[in-house]
């Protein structure tokens, strides 16, 4: 695992030179393909080196991080055109990738906390430095204080575990099982806010609206998955108490997911709508993890990977429209089918994946999560039907509003998609629909 960390570190000097924007992206693509060639032991940690290791959960999320990082650079071509601190932007992206790589690959619980929190800083820099409206500072503060406030108890919980066991290695902690109320709350609260759970989700749509395209992509694709990854790791040592208390989070998540689905229909800002759909999808993931059964764990892992690719692709589409119309309002972005028919296909493909249509990985993840929640309680079927139905509803709402209807009469010049944009969308959609062929990797690790 150290070799890839060094590779990321040695990419940093490239940021200092001029005209290296696409070179850095090419090195990242090469690194993604090298990481794909890594041998993974499906049952245990492997590729061990100095408190770093890799199992299937880490492997999938690290690969997703590298993949989304180079797509972030590809989506931010406007920075090169306007010469808007593109070198510092590259440095920021590489720094963020390094911290995410360390978060997912470390086996030490304290170091995991350290990198988990540190990854917030480059994200904040992206929002405040390259965001659009003056409200971006308020959105950055929302993001910072929501996540930091909830994560201090996590640090105290890790200190308590260390004082009790003299060990913070994730692999050995599964031998312990704690049943203390305050430890349970302090260990999972930070991850629930990061995902985010309903009631503590207000920072996410705000951050999405104010963030640049690269910030929205990394927020939707990776930052929300840090919460799910943390829960998958932590729940193993809180099993006994979790079986008594987890029903609270399942109920909040399912009712919250239903409420947010309804809220999505009232959005007139494209990014805000996609942000709310992320909250809705993550609520099912929280429910699946909290049932603490086999289907829930594998389903949440698959759904996190698929949502990362799908949500990021939808943000790219909204940014492509913004590049033409200088607005993300659904009212001004209507009738695009008349002006960009080929881009309309990509809207259809990504939104159909968003509503879990086959052959996307979303379908496999959603089936597994529905399976786990219904086996936990048959009553959850009512809310699951509503969430599933409404997810198709708001996907169609977004598609029909942007593609059909009369286009804005104020448009006086326009151009269609360029090859870079089509390639970027292809690199989101293709893995999302090809990964279902390797579903055994997602299902057999537990």
Order of alpha helices (4+ residues) and beta strands (2+ residues): alpha-alpha-beta-beta-alpha-alpha-alpha-alpha-alpha-alpha-alpha-alpha-alpha-alpha-alpha-alpha-alpha-alpha-alpha-alpha-alpha-alpha-alpha
